[in-house]
Amino acid sequence: MRVYFLRHGKAEDRAAWRGRDADRPLTAEGEEALRRAAKQLRAMDLALEVIVTSPYVRARRTAEIVAGELGLGGRLVVDDRLAPGFDLRRLEQVLAAYRPADGFMVVGHEPDFSETIAELIGGGDVVMKKGGLARVDATAPAAGGGQLVWLLTPPLLGSR
């Protein structure tokens, strides 16, 4: 199965934000960058079947922008398991919940995504930038059960 990890876009500064972290939104610049990246994703023809996102506002809005551009608004699911604290165990649960889909996109946060990808591919130092996208092909959602196919930084997606 193909698992695409999309980190949310640029959000309001954490130190300056006065509300709950879960409510911290994308910046206007972050939304615009994601719109550009979403157009690139459409051109890449990722063959996604479902997009599963963290309930946090910045991740959910990221997923909405991408789903809208890809025509997948009806296949966008908000799942609490993608909130901060996401790990390989939660990934396994999420993937099991939406089978038999073969093309998954998960939208979430750092450092969870970098750590989960590294564990899934059997080690390494992975860094997910805001708005970055990684593809991991997994035979099983277990430690060492995947191969990092590519990791795209925001500039490669046209979002900077």
Sequence and secondary structure as in RCSB ss.txt:
>XXXX:A:sequence
MRVYFLRHGKAEDRAAWRGRDADRPLTAEGEEALRRAAKQLRAMDLALEVIVTSPYVRARRTAEIVAGELGLGGR
LVVDDRLAPGFDLRRLEQVLAAYRPADGFMVVGHEPDFSETIAELIGGGDVVMKKGGLARVDATAPAAGGGQLVW
LLTPPLLGSR
>XXXX:A:secstr
 EEEEEE   BS TTT  S GGG  B HHHHHHHHHHHHHHHHHT   SEEEE SSHHHHHHHHHHHHHHT GGG
EEE GGGSTT  HHHHHHHHHHTTT SEEEEEE TTHHHHHHHHHTTS      TT EEEEEESSSSTT EEEEE
EE GGGGT  
